[in-house]
């Protein structure tokens, strides 16, 4: 397997604290990531991506892990805005959410998510799911160059 030219920057947009702790722990163990940036609202995530306010010097993420069903109700907005923006749309977005509803899944794919992953109820299994996402997207998939 070829070495990456640079370590990856992942933007996680998640508001469920227990899920966030698992995600951060698993990603912190990764050997391919240089940094994991966490935002807990859609507004913060968009501010980061568009380099607004406190995030004026933010680095562009290589990958986004997004809960489209954030408490603020705007997770799907992040997905649709990023995929509609020519300067951001090539960033892969994996939807990681609890909702297994077929309409929610279809809507996410219609907004061009790269894949839709359903969070298991059990946090131990969430650990396994996040590891599988990390392994596939950061060790097998070739991501676009900056």
HUSUL-V981591 format. One record per residue. PSI is psi as a letter, one per 40 degrees, with the letter a starting at -180 (* if undefined). BURIAL is # if it has 9 or more other ideal C-beta (glycine too) atoms within 8 Angstrom, else .. D_CENTER is the distance of its C-alpha to the mean C-alpha in whole Angstrom. Layout:
psi: (PSI	PSI)
burial: (BURIAL	BURIAL)
d_center: (D_CENTER	D_CENTER)
This chain:
psi: (h	i	i	i	d	i	i	i	h	h	h	h	h	h	e	h	d	d	d	d	d	d	d	d	d	d	d	d	e	i	e	e	h	d	i	h	h	h	h	e	i	d	d	d	d	d	d	d	d	e	f	i	b	e	f	d	e	i	i	h	i	e	i	h	h	h	h	e	f	i	d	e	e	e	d	d	d	d	d	d	d	d	e	e	h	d	e	d	d	e	h	h	h	h	h	h	i	e	h	e	h	d	d	d	d	d	d	d	d	d	e	f	i	d	i	h	h	h	h	i	d	h	d	d	d	d	d	d	d	d	d	d	d	d	d	d	d	e	d	d	i	h	i	i	i	*)
burial: (.	.	.	.	.	.	.	#	#	#	#	#	#	#	#	.	.	.	#	#	.	#	#	#	#	#	#	.	.	#	.	.	#	.	.	#	#	#	#	.	#	#	.	#	#	#	#	#	#	.	#	.	.	.	#	.	.	#	.	#	#	#	#	#	#	#	#	#	.	#	.	#	.	#	#	#	#	#	#	#	#	#	#	.	.	.	.	#	#	.	#	#	#	#	#	#	#	#	.	.	.	.	.	#	#	.	#	#	#	.	#	#	#	.	.	#	#	.	#	.	.	.	.	.	#	#	#	#	#	#	#	.	#	#	#	#	#	#	#	.	.	.	#	.	.	.)
d_center: (24	24	22	20	21	18	16	12	10	7	6	5	6	8	12	14	15	16	13	11	14	14	10	12	15	13	11	14	17	15	18	15	13	15	13	10	10	9	10	12	13	12	15	13	10	12	15	13	12	16	17	19	21	20	17	20	20	16	15	13	9	10	6	3	1	4	8	10	13	13	16	17	16	14	11	12	14	11	10	14	14	12	13	17	17	18	17	13	13	13	10	8	5	5	7	7	11	14	16	18	20	20	20	17	16	18	17	13	15	17	15	13	10	10	10	11	11	13	13	17	19	20	18	20	18	15	15	16	13	11	13	14	10	11	14	14	11	12	16	17	15	16	14	15	17	17)
